[in-house]
Amino acid sequence: MQDYLAATHIIDWDHPDVFARARGLAAGADSVHAVAKRCFQWVRDEIRHSRDFQLQEVTCTASEVLRVGSGYCYAKSHLLAALLRANGIAAGLCYQRLSRDDNGAPFCLHGLNAVFLPDVGWYRVDARGNREGVNAQFTPPVEQLAYAIRLPGEVDFPDILPEPLPVVVEALRSFRTADELWAHLPDVKKPVT
């Protein structure tokens, strides 16, 4: 479980700004559920999804996402993991393989999180940001993710990883604009472990 609490280069919850935001979100909360829900809702609602808002800066580390205030789903999941870990709540990264345009190929990975809730176990949440047709919520023990698997070729990977997939980090570090990244979103066909 220690791997899911660790500060890393990408999940840099030990960055002073990330730590301060995490502690601020936890202030006055009376349970792990309350802290986890506050962190989830804050990332979902306050950090803008790059594609939804046509924002061009590409972010990767939790501290970058917090500083810029936006990111793709992967980057938002890095920040959520950092906020949870900074509050002593185990958090991991999960992925789905989805149709990029919702009609078959091309496919791409979609990043989300799993949080360990003492009375539930691992519980997946998706802080990508709600919009028309997307309504992700924190309703344990029932998952309410942004996307359901619907099409041939789409996959809901069961793995909960302590670190982002290298292919995701490489994509976030390789493209200068969100539009360039959109044209080269990372994809894997096999389970991620």
N, C-alpha and C positions, 0 to 999 in steps of 0.2 A: 504493500500500500504506500510505502514511502516514495516510490517513483511518481505517484499521483499527487504528491504534496510538494515535490521539489521545484525550486526555482531553476530555470534553465535559460539558455541564450534567447529562446523564442518566448517561452512562458516566464518572462522576467518579472515575477511578482515582487522581487526584492528591489526593483526600481522605486525610488522614493515617491514618485507621483502615483504609480500603480498601487503601492502599499497604502498611501494616504486615501486614495479613492475607495479601496477595498474596506478600510477601517471606517470610513465615513458611511458607506452603505450598510455596514453591520451595526452601526451605533443604535442602541436601543432595541435591537431585535432580541427576541426571547427564545429563539430556537434555531437549529441548523436549517430547518425548512424555511424560516423567515429570511435568514441571511441569503440562502441560495436563491430564493424567489426574487429578492430585491436585486441581487447581482444580475440574474437572468433578465429581469424586466428592464433594468437600466441599460444593459448592453443592447438588448433587442430594440428599445425605444429611443435611446439617446445617441447611439453610434450609428451613423447612417451607412446603409449598404451602398457601396460605390456604384453599382449598376443602376439601382433604383433612382439614385439622385444625380446620375451622370457626373460623378466626381472622378477625377483622373489620377490623383495620387495613389500609388500602390503601397500598402502597409503590410507588415508581416509580424513584427514582435508586438507583444502586448503593449509595451510603452509607446511604440509608434502609433498604434491604433488609438490609444488614449490621447496622445498629443494631437493627432490629425483630426480625430473625431469621426473617422470613416474607415471602411475596409470591406473587402469581399467576405463571404461567409467564413472562409478559413481564418482570416485575420480576426474577425469578430469572435470566433471560437477560441483563438489564442488568448484574447483579452478576458473572456469569461472564465477560462480555466485559471488564469492568473489571479483574478479577483477572488475566486472561490478558494484557491490554494493559499492566498495571503490571509484568509480567514480560517485556515486550518481545516478546510473541507476538501476531501479528495476529489479530484476532477480529472477526466481524461478526454481524449479526442476521438470522435467517431466519424465515419464517412458513409455516404450513399453514392451510388453511381446512378446519375440521372441523365435523361435526354436534355441536352442544352436548350433546345427550342420547343420541348414538350411534344415532339412528333417523331421520335426515333433518333437515329444518328444525326449529328455527332453526339457523343456522350461525354460527360465530365463528372468529376468528383464534386460532391457537396459536403462541406464541413459542418459538424455539429458537436455537441458535448455530451458527456455522461458525468453525472454528479453522484457521489455516494451519500445516500440519506440513511441514517442509522436504522430506521424502521421499515425501509423499503428496499435497500440495497442499491445497486446501480440503476440510475434513472436518467434516461436520455432527454435532453432539451435542445431546442434549436433557436438560437438568438439572431438568426439572419436578418430579422426585421419583418414585421407584418405589412401587407399591402393587399390589394384586391386579389382574392384567391389564395392568400397565405394567412393563416391564423394560428401561429404557434403559441402555446400557453404552458404554464407551469401548473399541472394538475395531478400530482402524484397520488396514487401509483399509476394512473393512466397517462400514457404518452400522448401528447398532442403536438406532433412535429409539423414543420412547414410543408413537407412533401411526403406523399405516399408513393410507394412503388406501384406503377401501373402498366408500364410498357415492357415488352420483351427487350432484354439487354440491360434493364435497370436492376440494381442490386442494393439491398440493405445489408451492408457488412456488419456482422455482429461484434467485431473487435472493438475493444476499448483500449486506446493506446496512450501511453504517458507522454509521448512526443509526437509532433506532426509528422506525417509522411514526408520523406525527403523530396518526393516529386512535387509536393505542394510547396514546400519551402523554396525549391529551385524555381518553380513558376513565379512565385511572389517576388523573388530576387532577380529574375531574368528580364522582366518587362517593365518599361518605364511608365507606361500609362495603363489605366484600367481598360481602355479600349483594346490595346495590344494584348493584355492578359485575357480578355474575353475571347479573342480569336485563338488563344492557345491555352485554354483551361486544362489543368492536369486531368488525366484519366488513367485508371487501371481496370483490368477486366477480371482479375483474380482476387481472392480474399487478401486483405492487406497484411496479414501476419506471415 
